[in-house]
Amino acid sequence: MSVNLIHRTAEAAIFIGNKNYWNKGYGTEAMNLLLDYGFNLLNLNSIMLRVYSFNKRAIKCYKKCGFKEIGRRREATIIGNKKYDQIYMDILASEFKGKVPEKIRD
């Protein structure tokens, strides 16, 4: 989303709605393929994303892919009586190189 080819930036998002497919590595594989496309085909330099602090599974996936936290918007959403931060994360092309296994690239 929000691909800017002049500044070589974009925003990424993935969603696996069916809980039967959670915890099987599909999110990590999907994100790595998305990053491979963004960095190696679109020649982007930076890809960012936003995730809510309650989504521990997604945060773990993004860190595994190489994303780093760059900031947070405190109490950005309220669900029921609980308040959650919105976490901003990004990854640079220089941090991604060599992350996608060759068997996936072929």
C-alpha positions as CSV (number, residue, x, y, z in Angstrom):
1,M,0.0,0.0,0.0
2,S,1.0,3.6,-0.4
3,V,3.9,2.7,-2.7
4,N,6.1,5.8,-3.4
5,L,8.6,4.9,-6.1
6,I,10.2,8.4,-5.9
7,H,11.1,8.0,-2.2
8,R,11.3,4.1,-2.6
9,T,8.9,3.5,0.4
10,A,5.7,1.6,0.9
11,E,3.4,0.3,3.6
12,A,2.7,-3.5,4.0
13,A,-0.1,-5.4,5.6
14,I,-1.2,-9.1,5.7
15,F,-4.2,-10.7,7.2
16,I,-5.0,-14.4,7.8
17,G,-8.6,-14.5,8.8
18,N,-9.2,-18.2,9.0
19,K,-7.8,-19.4,12.4
20,N,-7.2,-22.9,11.0
21,Y,-4.2,-21.4,9.2
22,W,-2.7,-19.6,12.2
23,N,0.6,-20.9,13.7
24,K,1.6,-22.7,10.5
25,G,4.2,-20.2,9.3
26,Y,2.0,-18.8,6.5
27,G,2.1,-15.2,7.8
28,T,5.9,-15.3,7.9
29,E,6.1,-16.8,4.5
30,A,3.6,-14.3,3.1
31,M,5.4,-11.3,4.6
32,N,8.8,-12.5,3.4
33,L,7.4,-12.9,-0.2
34,L,5.9,-9.5,0.0
35,L,9.2,-8.0,1.2
36,D,11.1,-9.9,-1.5
37,Y,8.8,-8.4,-4.1
38,G,9.0,-4.9,-2.7
39,F,12.8,-4.8,-2.3
40,N,14.0,-6.9,-5.2
41,L,11.4,-6.1,-7.9
42,L,10.1,-2.7,-7.0
43,N,13.6,-1.6,-5.7
44,L,12.1,-0.1,-2.5
45,N,14.4,1.0,0.3
46,S,12.0,1.0,3.3
47,I,8.7,-0.8,4.0
48,M,6.7,0.0,7.1
49,L,3.6,-1.4,8.8
50,R,1.3,-0.7,11.7
51,V,0.1,-3.3,14.3
52,Y,-1.9,-3.0,17.5
53,S,-0.1,-3.9,20.7
54,F,-2.6,-6.7,21.6
55,N,-1.6,-8.6,18.4
56,K,1.3,-10.5,19.9
57,R,1.3,-13.2,17.2
58,A,1.7,-10.6,14.4
59,I,4.4,-8.7,16.3
60,K,6.4,-11.9,16.7
61,C,6.0,-12.6,12.9
62,Y,7.1,-9.2,11.9
63,K,10.2,-9.3,14.2
64,K,11.0,-12.7,12.7
65,C,10.9,-11.1,9.3
66,G,13.3,-8.4,10.4
67,F,11.0,-5.5,11.2
68,K,12.0,-3.2,14.0
69,E,9.8,-0.9,16.1
70,I,10.2,2.7,15.1
71,G,7.5,4.3,17.3
72,R,4.0,4.0,18.8
73,R,0.8,5.9,18.9
74,R,-0.2,5.4,22.5
75,E,-3.8,4.3,23.3
76,A,-4.7,4.6,19.6
77,T,-7.6,2.2,19.8
78,I,-10.1,1.3,22.4
79,I,-11.8,-2.1,22.5
80,G,-14.4,-2.4,25.2
81,N,-12.7,-0.7,28.2
82,K,-9.2,-1.5,27.2
83,K,-6.8,0.8,25.4
84,Y,-4.1,-0.4,23.0
85,D,-1.1,1.3,21.3
86,Q,-0.6,1.3,17.6
87,I,3.0,0.1,16.9
88,Y,4.9,1.4,13.9
89,M,7.6,-1.0,12.5
90,D,9.8,-0.8,9.5
91,I,12.5,-2.7,7.6
92,L,15.2,-1.4,5.2
93,A,16.4,-3.2,2.1
94,S,19.8,-3.5,3.5
95,E,18.4,-5.4,6.5
96,F,16.4,-7.8,4.3
97,K,19.0,-9.1,1.8
98,G,19.2,-12.9,1.7
99,K,16.2,-13.4,4.0
100,V,14.0,-15.4,1.5
101,P,15.2,-19.0,1.1
102,E,16.2,-20.0,-2.4
103,K,13.6,-22.7,-2.6
104,I,10.9,-20.0,-2.3
105,R,12.5,-17.8,-4.9
106,D,12.4,-20.5,-7.6
